[in-house]
Amino acid sequence: GARFQNIGKITVDGAYSGETAAAVTEFQRAAGLPQTGEADVETFNRLATVYNNFFEQVVVKVQTGKFIKNAAVLTVTALILRGIGMVFRVWLSGAIGAEGMGLYQLILSVYMLAATFATSGISTAVTRLIAEELEVGTARSVRRILFRSVCLTLVIAAASTAAVFFGAGLIAKFFIKDMRAALSLKILAFSLPFMGISSCIRGYFVANRQ
């Protein structure tokens, strides 16, 4: 508290000198303890309590500031991305017309289904594994988990890519009912591995609180 701020600073020299005793006496006076000038158990306990209270206040203040800063950055980023997406959709609607937008939405729904299969749960799993490893492991073991996660994700994403690429004709014919969608699905299929890798990287940074 404020009553402890007037205690004089001392030089750490490893000796319990008169200067140290004076500082202890001043602390005892501010804390309402008997002013003996000796660092007894009661004085140590009160000093630990004051320190812990101060530390908690500082940590809460710092964490609150970081939370507000990160929330502001995410909010601004989301607004910018939403704005760009809105402008793009308006432009795209004017460029390809209502029929084209309908086809676009159907292709997008199939693509998002494949992307969900390729990346679903990956980011959360990586975050949990790496967060646990950071507590007891080393930087090398953390990198090993990330590497294995990326390899597993690439296998799953490769299966999704193959399913969409080689099944594009059947999907376009029987589900979308427009063969013009086949080429778009084949092109989009190759982005799935990159989405899987980005999910792993996102999980890694979340675990590191970055």
N, C-alpha and C positions, 0 to 999 in steps of 0.2 A: 504494500500500500504506500501512500504518499508519506506516511510517518517514518518509513525506512529510507527515504531518499536522501536525508541529510546526514546519514552515517558516512564518516570520512573514509576515503580510499586508503589502502595500505599497500606496501610493497611486499610481494611474496618472497620471503628469504629463507623459509624453513625453520625459523626461530619464533618462539612465542614471546615476542618483545613487548615493551611497554606500549608501543603503538598498537600492537594487536590487542592487548588487554583493554586499551581505551576504546577500540572499535567494538569489542565484545560487550563492554559496559554500555556503550551507546545503544547497541542493538537490544540489550536486555531492558534498558530504560524504555525504548520505543515499543517493545513487545509486552511491557508490563510485568517483567520478571525481576526477581531480586538482583540488584546490580552488584554482582560479586567480581566481575571481570574474568571469571573462569568459564571455560567452555565445557560445562557439565552436560549431563544427559538431557535435562529439560531444555537447555539452550539449544543443543543440537536438534532436538525434536522440533522446536519452534522454528529454527532456521530452515529445516527441511520442509516444513509446512508452508512457510513463506515462499521458498523457492519453487515448490510444486505449484502453488497458486499462480505465481508469476509466469511460470513456464506454460501452464494451461491457457492462461489469458493470451500469451503471445502466439501459441500454436493455433488457437481458435481464430485469432485475428488474421494470421497469415493464411490459414485454410479458407476462411471466409473471403478474403481478398482474391485468392486463386480461383475459388468457385465462381465469384462474380465475373472475373476476367474471362475464364473459360466459357461461362454461359453466354457472355456478350459476344465472344468470338464465334461460337457455334450458331447463335441467333443470327448474326450478321451474315455468316456464310450461308446458312439455310435460306435467308431472304434473297441473297444474290442468286443462288442456284435456282430457287423457285422463279425468280424474275426472268432469268435466262431461259428456263424451261417454258415459261408462258410465252415469251417472245418467239421462241422456236416453233411452238405449236401453232401460233397465229400465222407465222410465215409458211409453215408446212401446209396448213389447211388451205391457204390461198394458192399454194403451188400445185397441190395434187387434187384438190377438190374434196367433196364429201365422200365420194366412192373410195378415193385413195385413203382418206382418213379412216374409213371403216376397215379397209384391208390392213392398214397400219396397226390398228388396235388389235385385230385378230392375231397378226404376226407377233405383236408385243406380248400378248397373253401366253402364247406358246413359248416364247423366249423366256419369259419370267418364270414359267413352270420349270423349264430346264435349268435356269440359273438357281432356283431354289433347291433343286436336287443337287446341284454341283457345289453349293456353298452353305446349305442349311446347317446351322449349328457349329460350323467350323470355327468361326470367330470366337464364340463363347467357349468352346472346348479348349482352344489355344490359350485364351485368356486365363482360364482356370488352371491348366497345366503349368503354364509359365509362372503364374503368381505363386503357386505352391512350390515350384522349384526355386524361385528367387529367395524363399525363406530359408531353405536348407542346402541348396545346391550352389554351383559355381557358374560363372559366365559361360564356360565351355558346355556344361550340361544344359543350360538354357538354349544355347545355339543349337545343340543337338536335337532338342525337342522341337524347335522351330523348323529345322531341316526335315525332320521326319514328318512333321505336320504338312509341310509343303509337298513332300513326296506323296503322302496319302491323298492330299487334295488334288494333286495332278492326276492321280489314277482315277479318282471319282469324276473329275472334270473331263478327263479323256473319254470316259464311258458316256457321259452326257453329250459331249461333242459328237461322238460317233453316232449315237442314237438320233440326234437332231439332223446331222449331215446326211446320213444314209437313209433316214426316214423322212426327209423333207418332202419328197414326192408324195408319199402316202398321207402325210399330215396335211399337205396342201390340197390333196384330192378329196380325202374323206372327212377331214375335220374343218378346215377352212373353206373347202369347196371352191378354191380358186387357184389354179396352177401357177399364177403369177407370184404366189407367195413362196414357191419352192426355192428360188435363187436367193431370196432375202434370208430365209432360214439357214441355208447352207453358209452364207457369209457370216451371219451372226453366231453360228455355232463355234467359230474359232475364237470368240472372245471369252468363252466360258472358263478356260484354264487361267486366264489373267484375272478373272473375277475371284476364282478360288485362291490364287496367290495373294491377292489384295486382302481377302478375308483373314488369311493367316497373319499378314503383316499388321492389320488393324488389331487383331487379338493380342499380338505381341506388344504393341504400343499401349494398349489399354491396360495390360498387366503391369507395364512399367509406369503407369499413371502419366503418360505423355499424350 
